Amino acid sequence: MTGIKTTGEKKLMLFSGRAHPALAKEVAAELGVGLVPTKATDFANGEIYVRFQESVRGADCFLMQSHTSPINKWIMEQLIMIDALKRASARSISVIIPFYGYARQDKKHRGREPISARLMADLLKTAGADRIITMDLHADQVQGYFDGPVDHLFALPVLTEYIAGRVDHDRLTVVSPDAGRVRVADRWADRLAAPLAIVHKRRDPDVAHQVTVHEVVGDVRDRVCVLVDDMIDTGGTICAAAEALFSNGAADVIVAATHGVLSGPAADRLKNSQVSEFIFTNSLPTPNEVALDKITVLSMAPTIARAVREVFEDGSVTSLFEGRA
């Protein structure tokens, strides 16, 4: 049976789009439920059709879809699934988005630009979502774009636990790849009780994805440096930062990020980098062309499942991270 009945006859139902079914199956296993059977197909012209194979009337529905490539297709599929749940009389609709698409477009840098992260929130709300459960947003302010509860999960406890078991604490330095991620790196440094360094960089405004690294602020010589970020997309920034660390005498560099987007030239950049290990979570599926031996993927399914259970049982998602993140 796909639903969990508790006191008060509440029923939890878990759904998944087609973007990242492996993670959804892991979450279902953690919760002890099955994924609701769903028919999802593409018409010849690219339109998406969705129909759920079981009644959702009166159920608390949790719909998983991570915004991986092709990102616009999976966002549209999620919106259609939300609409189907709303029209089928679901009691509540919580959307689980491990990787929130368009989160980097969180503000206007220049005139005539959109704020696409806000548009995403508006689309989800209009479709019928009551709540968003997401993880390590690129900008915390995106939480405020959605007119409803947003549960913001963190991969920090999972990632730092892995690092702590792999690296000699006395040799460890946490490094921010740029000034904009210092706050994230500072949380890492606090949790690992390690010193913090920063790679100062400047982007060339006339060349897309081009980064010029200038200097390293902090002592990294003979240290094992852990470069931390929320996501790795094309790999340009992080690989350039790693080169700067090695140029400044780092003994080794490990990269850790929640979201392995890994698009475009990322495969070649990661393969050719001197970085000894890239650590990601399974918030996104790892592209086949980037399946390198030095990539480690850690599961966030237990964390997501605990958050779902807290929401379903009217508990506290925040309590999962108090004193940990």
Secondary structure, DSSP 8 states (H G I E B T S, - for coil): ---EE-GGG-EEEEEE-SS-HHHHHHHHHHHT--B--EEEEE-TTS-EEEEESS--TT-EEEEE----SSHHHHHHHHHHHHHHHHHTT-SEEEEEESS-TTTT--S-SSTT---HHHHHHHHHHHHT--EEEEES-SSGGGGGGSSS-EEEE--HHHHHHHHHTTS-GGGEEEEESSGGGHHHHHHHHHHHT--EEEEEEEE-TTSTT-EEEEEEES--TT-EEEEEEEEESSSHHHHHHHHHHHHTT-SEEEEEEEEE---TTHHHHHHHS--SEEEEETTS---GGG--TTEEEE--HHHHHHHHHHHHTT--SGGGTTTT-
